[in-house]
């Protein structure tokens, strides 16, 4: 998979024409609870694919293969999309007869990133499992959780949760309510406080952050924190597990300083600035593919 620093790749990831490139003969590690390079690659691609809108959302404007057709080519299928207001997610599972069945609950990120970023606010509200979480994220999950939980109750194989951006926050909240085999997030915004993190203490959490991805620093609320096992992609394209906050801060300072964030950011640049390009779903996928190919067994 090639890196893509265009506005289209950032703002319209579901319009890509190629998914799961090179993954068809790479097997998902169904029983893995430790961080898995191949699982991270698979899950990042599912996060990218869930952005793909179809006729039920786009009407006659939809063209090309459906998510189901794309998934079938790699031995997977999608259960009906959960779609209420601005919240979308799906359960993807292996086709019937697969000798190593598994399922993935994947949440879509926002389809209007520029508005979501500029209007992002953080009001802490109580969470049923304890602690405080972002009100907007809680409200978004509440829209679909009853239906999603009922569907999950019918699944007997290992289930993984994942999401990119807003979808990563919703997957994190879902993991607090019903723990998965493992949770992989990509470009996760700050979601809850330290007491909320306690509700996830028994969950294997792998938080992948691409260098200067600005969404991982938002919303600017002192009460919220990151947690889980950080896998940080450095400015020169290396993966570091559990780096210190200082080493991450210093790495992010390398190169040009961050531009001032404002409502006019999407009109200031011909291509996205680095702190937004690093949030692009396909760039997460490209890095994860690269790490796997460099050392598949490490």
Phi, psi and omega in degrees: 000134180271149173290150181215112182257027181273161174298322183297318179294327180285312189268341182226059184297336181284354180266008177296158181252347182233129177226152176058031180296120179086001184262348189302328181255013179254121188272132175295138180272093191298322186262006184287130170250335172285163179302132181237125179298317183289323178294320178300319179295311178302313186290324176297323177292322176296323177297324179288318183294325184295341175291343185290116178269146185240194187299327181293340179250330186252347183069220183289349180287344182285133175221161175092182182291152177279167174302319181299317180295320179294316180294319181302329181293340179243024173078024181233164174215155181252130170287164184309139182294133170275118188219102178226117182055245183258015180245125178226139174203168180210155170257120178254135181220165178292153179293154179305137179092355178296132183290343180229074185289147173204167179222157180226127169267114185239128180258141176279143170281183180294144176266003177226070188300319185296319178288321181297319180291316184287335182257005185297123175235161184228098175255114180288133176228159181291143180251139185299337178265005179110148178086190182239144178225169178294125184301316182297321179294316179300313181299322181294318179291322180304331182299327188239351193298319182302316180291319180296314181300319179298321178291320179296327180298338182270357184260129184254348180271170177302139181238130176252150175246147178202165177181158177242136175064233175306322178299327178293322178295318181293322177296324179293316177297318179298323180295331176291325182279323182214097187300136177266180172298319176197155178241124176243125177240151180228120181066041184287125171285165176295132193241322184206177181266183185295327177293322174299321181301331179298330180289350179249012188297336181261008182257134173284111185244127178237111185255107181266127182234125179269097173043256190259022177309110187291332182298331181288352178255003184244158356283159185281064180246123184295338183284339184266151181221161170267157180206175183091181184272107183282130170242106190256131177265118186283173182298336180254021171078032174251154177257128178237127179268132178051052176289160176286159178299322181295316182294324177294315180299318180292321179296321181291340179282345182287133186099201183283148178293156179295132174294160177292131181280128183207172181294340183266012186301326186282356178250359187269343190226140175294322173238157181301142172296163187302323184290344172262320178301327179291346178271349185299128183306317183294333179286328171298314180299315183299318177297314184293324174297317180299316180296321179294315184292330180291322183207076186298333184259359184281000000 
